[in-house]
Amino acid sequence: MSTVFIAFQSNDETRPIVEAIAQDNPQASVAELPAMVRIDAEGSLTVKRASIEERVGRAFDLQELHVNLVSLSGHIAESDDELTLSWDR
């Protein structure tokens, strides 16, 4: 299996996003680096809109991720409700 990752700027806007991703992906590891938070996972990683909305207390459009996105690795499958990173096998 290959590792996928997503990295965000480290700030108040991304903290609840990172928390939601970590909870929804227990196999993932979170690394807090200077000015950046990187989330790595073997195989796949899913970002769920509903989980983020629970933490931010408002409607959340997954396109808002791009404001604080630093980098990502993997094939992207995206809907209004989820963004999944994975590698084809």
N, CA and C atoms as a LAMMPS dump frame, in Angstrom:
ITEM: TIMESTEP
0
ITEM: NUMBER OF ATOMS
267
ITEM: BOX BOUNDS ff ff ff
-5.0000000000000000e+02 5.0000000000000000e+02
-5.0000000000000000e+02 5.0000000000000000e+02
-5.0000000000000000e+02 5.0000000000000000e+02
ITEM: ATOMS id mol type element x y z
1 1 1 N 0.833 -1.187 0
2 1 2 C 0 0 0
3 1 3 C 0.875 1.248 0
4 2 1 N 0.378 2.318 -0.565
5 2 2 C 1.122 3.571 -0.627
6 2 3 C 0.507 4.599 0.302
7 3 1 N 1.343 5.535 0.713
8 3 2 C 0.913 6.59 1.623
9 3 3 C 0.365 7.781 0.858
10 4 1 N -0.742 8.314 1.348
11 4 2 C -1.295 9.574 0.836
12 4 3 C -1.151 10.611 1.938
13 5 1 N -1.203 11.883 1.571
14 5 2 C -1.162 12.916 2.601
15 5 3 C -1.875 14.169 2.152
16 6 1 N -2.234 14.975 3.156
17 6 2 C -2.756 16.31 2.921
18 6 3 C -2.11 17.217 3.962
19 7 1 N -1.733 18.405 3.566
20 7 2 C -1.064 19.341 4.467
21 7 3 C -1.75 20.699 4.401
22 8 1 N -1.918 21.292 5.562
23 8 2 C -2.564 22.598 5.699
24 8 3 C -1.655 23.569 6.427
25 9 1 N -1.89 24.858 6.206
26 9 2 C -1.264 25.861 7.041
27 9 3 C -1.738 25.625 8.468
28 10 1 N -0.879 25.884 9.413
29 10 2 C -1.261 25.725 10.818
30 10 3 C -1.829 27.04 11.32
31 11 1 N -3.158 27.09 11.513
32 11 2 C -3.799 28.299 12.016
33 11 3 C -5.142 27.939 12.654
34 12 1 N -5.837 28.928 13.174
35 12 2 C -7.108 28.685 13.86
36 12 3 C -8.175 28.1 12.936
37 13 1 N -8.156 28.443 11.659
38 13 2 C -9.145 27.928 10.71
39 13 3 C -8.966 26.434 10.444
40 14 1 N -7.729 25.967 10.452
41 14 2 C -7.488 24.571 10.096
42 14 3 C -7.541 23.61 11.281
43 15 1 N -7.453 24.102 12.502
44 15 2 C -7.469 23.188 13.656
45 15 3 C -8.694 22.278 13.678
46 16 1 N -9.92 22.808 13.517
47 16 2 C -11.07 21.9 13.52
48 16 3 C -11.104 20.97 12.308
49 17 1 N -10.56 21.401 11.208
50 17 2 C -10.497 20.55 10.014
51 17 3 C -9.574 19.37 10.275
52 18 1 N -8.406 19.637 10.825
53 18 2 C -7.445 18.581 11.142
54 18 3 C -8.037 17.619 12.168
55 19 1 N -8.711 18.146 13.182
56 19 2 C -9.343 17.295 14.198
57 19 3 C -10.374 16.363 13.562
58 20 1 N -11.189 16.891 12.658
59 20 2 C -12.216 16.085 11.991
60 20 3 C -11.584 14.989 11.139
61 21 1 N -10.555 15.33 10.388
62 21 2 C -9.887 14.34 9.541
63 21 3 C -9.257 13.248 10.402
64 22 1 N -8.599 13.632 11.484
65 22 2 C -7.958 12.655 12.368
66 22 3 C -8.985 11.715 12.99
67 23 1 N -10.131 12.239 13.396
68 23 2 C -11.158 11.389 13.998
69 23 3 C -11.753 10.423 12.973
70 24 1 N -11.977 10.892 11.762
71 24 2 C -12.589 10.055 10.728
72 24 3 C -11.613 9.044 10.113
73 25 1 N -10.326 9.238 10.343
74 25 2 C -9.29 8.377 9.766
75 25 3 C -8.336 7.912 10.871
76 26 1 N -8.772 6.971 11.711
77 26 2 C -7.943 6.57 12.852
78 26 3 C -6.586 5.991 12.458
79 27 1 N -6.431 5.53 11.227
80 27 2 C -5.154 5 10.76
81 27 3 C -4.165 6.11 10.398
82 28 1 N -4.62 7.345 10.371
83 28 2 C -3.786 8.475 9.949
84 28 3 C -2.879 8.953 11.072
85 29 1 N -1.757 9.542 10.679
86 29 2 C -0.873 10.179 11.653
87 29 3 C -0.818 11.67 11.343
88 30 1 N -0.833 12.468 12.403
89 30 2 C -0.817 13.92 12.274
90 30 3 C 0.535 14.433 12.754
91 31 1 N 1.211 15.19 11.914
92 31 2 C 2.503 15.778 12.265
93 31 3 C 2.376 17.294 12.24
94 32 1 N 2.586 17.915 13.391
95 32 2 C 2.556 19.375 13.472
96 32 3 C 3.972 19.884 13.261
97 33 1 N 4.153 20.565 12.155
98 33 2 C 5.442 21.115 11.769
99 33 3 C 5.383 22.632 11.885
100 34 1 N 6.514 23.318 11.796
101 34 2 C 6.447 24.777 11.821
102 34 3 C 5.56 25.305 10.693
103 35 1 N 4.503 25.986 11.055
104 35 2 C 3.578 26.643 10.123
105 35 3 C 2.755 25.694 9.261
106 36 1 N 2.82 24.374 9.518
107 36 2 C 2.111 23.417 8.682
108 36 3 C 1.702 22.197 9.507
109 37 1 N 0.564 21.607 9.144
110 37 2 C 0.121 20.343 9.73
111 37 3 C -0.048 19.363 8.583
112 38 1 N 0.602 18.211 8.7
113 38 2 C 0.557 17.189 7.649
114 38 3 C -0.12 15.945 8.206
115 39 1 N -1.061 15.411 7.433
116 39 2 C -1.783 14.195 7.82
117 39 3 C -1.455 13.122 6.79
118 40 1 N -0.84 12.04 7.249
119 40 2 C -0.45 10.922 6.393
120 40 3 C -1.316 9.709 6.703
121 41 1 N -1.596 8.9 5.688
122 41 2 C -2.333 7.65 5.904
123 41 3 C -1.939 6.643 4.838
124 42 1 N -1.884 5.395 5.241
125 42 2 C -1.649 4.311 4.296
126 42 3 C -2.939 4.037 3.525
127 43 1 N -2.836 3.953 2.221
128 43 2 C -3.976 3.564 1.4
129 43 3 C -4.9 4.692 0.991
130 44 1 N -5.631 5.261 1.958
131 44 2 C -6.564 6.335 1.622
132 44 3 C -6.819 7.227 2.825
133 45 1 N -7.358 8.396 2.54
134 45 2 C -7.677 9.395 3.558
135 45 3 C -8.937 10.115 3.091
136 46 1 N -9.943 10.207 3.968
137 46 2 C -11.205 10.834 3.589
138 46 3 C -11.487 12.046 4.46
139 47 1 N -11.854 13.139 3.816
140 47 2 C -12.256 14.375 4.483
141 47 3 C -13.771 14.468 4.344
142 48 1 N -14.481 14.513 5.471
143 48 2 C -15.945 14.53 5.446
144 48 3 C -16.486 15.9 5.84
145 49 1 N -17.298 16.46 4.958
146 49 2 C -17.911 17.768 5.196
147 49 3 C -18.677 17.801 6.512
148 50 1 N -19.493 16.791 6.784
149 50 2 C -20.331 16.762 7.985
150 50 3 C -19.492 16.806 9.258
151 51 1 N -18.364 16.112 9.271
152 51 2 C -17.497 16.109 10.455
153 51 3 C -16.89 17.489 10.704
154 52 1 N -16.521 18.163 9.626
155 52 2 C -15.971 19.516 9.766
156 52 3 C -17.063 20.464 10.251
157 53 1 N -18.267 20.345 9.681
158 53 2 C -19.373 21.217 10.097
159 53 3 C -19.679 21.076 11.58
160 54 1 N -19.582 19.865 12.113
161 54 2 C -19.812 19.659 13.547
162 54 3 C -18.839 20.474 14.378
163 55 1 N -17.609 20.571 13.927
164 55 2 C -16.579 21.278 14.701
165 55 3 C -16.594 22.785 14.503
166 56 1 N -16.922 23.236 13.293
167 56 2 C -16.906 24.682 13.053
168 56 3 C -18.246 25.336 13.374
169 57 1 N -19.309 24.523 13.512
170 57 2 C -20.614 25.051 13.895
171 57 3 C -21.331 25.849 12.826
172 58 1 N -21.04 25.526 11.568
173 58 2 C -21.688 26.212 10.449
174 58 3 C -21.587 25.341 9.215
175 59 1 N -22.308 25.733 8.174
176 59 2 C -22.191 25.027 6.898
177 59 3 C -20.762 25.197 6.378
178 60 1 N -20.242 24.152 5.776
179 60 2 C -18.869 24.174 5.272
180 60 3 C -18.842 23.587 3.87
181 61 1 N -18.293 24.318 2.937
182 61 2 C -18.111 23.852 1.567
183 61 3 C -16.693 23.291 1.469
184 62 1 N -16.54 22.061 1.026
185 62 2 C -15.207 21.462 0.959
186 62 3 C -14.223 22.272 0.113
187 63 1 N -14.715 23.11 -0.77
188 63 2 C -13.828 23.972 -1.554
189 63 3 C -13.07 24.964 -0.659
190 64 1 N -13.597 25.211 0.549
191 64 2 C -12.916 26.097 1.498
192 64 3 C -11.577 25.528 1.947
193 65 1 N -11.372 24.224 1.787
194 65 2 C -10.095 23.615 2.158
195 65 3 C -8.933 24.253 1.398
196 66 1 N -9.192 24.667 0.173
197 66 2 C -8.13 25.174 -0.696
198 66 3 C -7.499 26.466 -0.189
199 67 1 N -8.202 27.207 0.644
200 67 2 C -7.667 28.472 1.167
201 67 3 C -6.407 28.222 2
202 68 1 N -6.405 27.147 2.787
203 68 2 C -5.284 26.846 3.678
204 68 3 C -4.507 25.592 3.283
205 69 1 N -4.791 25.045 2.106
206 69 2 C -4.126 23.835 1.635
207 69 3 C -2.706 24.154 1.182
208 70 1 N -1.749 23.388 1.686
209 70 2 C -0.357 23.55 1.277
210 70 3 C -0.02 22.562 0.172
211 71 1 N -0.375 21.286 0.386
212 71 2 C -0.046 20.257 -0.587
213 71 3 C -0.87 19.01 -0.303
214 72 1 N -0.919 18.122 -1.285
215 72 2 C -1.55 16.823 -1.079
216 72 3 C -0.921 15.826 -2.033
217 73 1 N -1.122 14.549 -1.712
218 73 2 C -0.572 13.49 -2.536
219 73 3 C -1.588 12.371 -2.632
220 74 1 N -1.897 11.979 -3.846
221 74 2 C -2.855 10.906 -4.085
222 74 3 C -3.848 11.316 -5.146
223 75 1 N -4.572 10.344 -5.644
224 75 2 C -5.646 10.62 -6.586
225 75 3 C -6.823 11.182 -5.798
226 76 1 N -7.488 12.168 -6.347
227 76 2 C -8.579 12.848 -5.655
228 76 3 C -9.918 12.385 -6.21
229 77 1 N -10.792 11.96 -5.303
230 77 2 C -12.193 11.689 -5.636
231 77 3 C -12.995 12.636 -4.761
232 78 1 N -13.796 13.496 -5.387
233 78 2 C -14.441 14.569 -4.634
234 78 3 C -15.923 14.67 -4.973
235 79 1 N -16.717 14.856 -3.929
236 79 2 C -18.14 15.155 -4.077
237 79 3 C -18.43 16.344 -3.173
238 80 1 N -19.691 16.734 -3.079
239 80 2 C -20.046 17.826 -2.169
240 80 3 C -19.863 17.422 -0.712
241 81 1 N -19.862 16.111 -0.428
242 81 2 C -19.821 15.624 0.951
243 81 3 C -18.475 15.074 1.397
244 82 1 N -17.655 14.614 0.464
245 82 2 C -16.377 14 0.835
246 82 3 C -15.294 14.274 -0.196
247 83 1 N -14.077 14.297 0.308
248 83 2 C -12.893 14.333 -0.542
249 83 3 C -12.038 13.16 -0.093
250 84 1 N -11.704 12.26 -1.025
251 84 2 C -10.895 11.098 -0.679
252 84 3 C -9.623 11.097 -1.5
253 85 1 N -8.509 10.879 -0.817
254 85 2 C -7.208 10.719 -1.453
255 85 3 C -6.859 9.242 -1.415
256 86 1 N -6.408 8.685 -2.531
257 86 2 C -5.983 7.283 -2.573
258 86 3 C -5.064 7.091 -3.769
259 87 1 N -4.443 5.938 -3.833
260 87 2 C -3.641 5.551 -4.983
261 87 3 C -4.322 4.365 -5.634
262 88 1 N -4.39 4.359 -6.955
263 88 2 C -4.945 3.203 -7.669
264 88 3 C -4.053 2 -7.402
265 89 1 N -4.675 0.855 -7.28
266 89 2 C -3.894 -0.353 -7.004
267 89 3 C -3.79 -1.191 -8.231
